[in-house]
C-alpha cells in the first residue's frame, strides 16, 4: 500500500504542476496577442495611413489571429479603442479598432 500511496501523491503533484504550467502559458499567449495588436495599431497610426482605424477583417489578415482573439485582446487593452463605422442611414455597419495612447500629443498627426 505504501507504493500505491506514493504513486498517487506523485500523480497529484504532477497534475498540479502541469495545470499551473498550462495556465501560465495560456495567460502569456493572451498577453502576447494583446501586445501584437497594440503594436500593430500603434505602427499603423504613426505611419499616417488615415486615422489609424482598422477593421476586424484587415486585422485578421495582417495579424493572423481570429476575430474572437482580436476582440478579446481589444477589450482587455487599455490602449485600443473600439469605434463604429456607420452606413448611409446612420446605422452601425462595422467595428473599427484604433490605438489611443491617452496622451493628446501622441494622437495628433505629425
C-alpha positions in Angstrom: 0.0 0.0 0.0 2.8 2.4 0.6 4.0 2.1 -3.1 0.4 2.8 -4.2 0.1 5.8 -1.8 3.5 7.2 -3.0 2.5 6.9 -6.7 -0.8 8.7 -6.0 1.0 11.5 -4.3 3.4 11.9 -7.2 0.5 11.8 -9.7 -1.3 14.6 -7.7 1.9 16.7 -7.6 2.4 16.2 -11.4 -1.2 17.1 -12.2 -1.0 20.3 -10.2 2.4 21.2 -11.8 1.0 20.6 -15.4 -2.1 22.6 -14.6 -0.1 25.6 -13.3 2.2 25.5 -16.3 -0.8 25.3 -18.8 -2.5 28.2 -17.1 0.7 30.3 -17.2 1.2 29.6 -20.9 -2.5 30.5 -21.6 -2.1 33.8 -19.8 1.3 34.5 -21.6 -0.2 33.8 -25.0 -3.2 36.1 -24.4 -0.8 38.8 -23.3 1.4 38.3 -26.4 -1.7 38.6 -28.7 -2.8 41.8 -26.9 0.7 43.3 -27.3 0.8 42.3 -31.0 -2.5 44.1 -31.6 -1.4 47.2 -29.7 2.0 47.3 -31.5 0.4 46.9 -35.0 -2.3 49.6 -34.4 0.4 52.0 -32.9 2.6 51.5 -36.0 -0.4 52.0 -38.4 -1.4 55.2 -36.6 2.1 56.7 -36.6 2.6 55.7 -40.2 0.0 58.3 -41.1 -2.3 55.9 -43.0 -5.6 57.7 -42.3 -6.7 57.9 -38.7 -5.2 54.6 -37.7 -8.6 52.9 -37.5 -8.6 49.3 -38.9 -11.5 46.8 -39.4 -11.5 43.4 -37.9 -11.1 41.8 -41.4 -8.0 43.9 -42.0 -6.5 42.9 -38.7 -7.4 39.2 -39.2 -5.5 39.3 -42.5 -2.4 41.1 -41.2 -2.0 39.6 -37.7 -3.1 36.1 -38.4 -5.5 36.0 -35.4 -9.2 35.0 -35.3 -11.9 37.6 -34.8 -12.6 36.3 -31.3 -8.9 36.6 -30.4 -8.8 40.1 -31.7 -11.9 41.1 -29.8 -10.6 39.5 -26.6 -7.3 41.4 -27.0 -9.0 44.7 -27.8 -11.4 44.5 -24.8 -8.5 43.7 -22.4 -6.3 46.5 -23.7 -6.3 50.0 -22.2 -4.9 51.5 -25.4 -7.2 50.1 -28.0 -10.4 51.9 -28.6 -13.5 50.5 -30.3 -15.2 52.7 -32.8 -18.2 52.2 -35.0 -18.3 52.7 -38.7 -21.8 53.8 -39.9 -23.6 53.3 -43.2 -25.5 55.8 -45.2 -28.6 55.5 -42.9 -26.5 56.1 -39.7 -26.6 52.5 -38.5 -23.6 50.6 -37.2 -22.0 48.8 -40.2 -18.6 47.7 -38.9 -16.4 47.7 -35.8 -13.1 49.6 -36.1 -10.2 49.3 -33.7 -7.8 52.2 -33.1 -4.8 52.8 -30.9 -5.2 55.6 -28.4 -2.3 56.2 -26.1 -4.2 58.5 -23.8 -1.8 61.4 -24.4 -3.3 64.0 -26.8 0.2 65.0 -28.2 0.7 61.4 -29.4 -2.7 61.3 -31.1 -2.1 64.4 -33.2 -0.9 63.9 -36.8 2.7 64.9 -37.4 
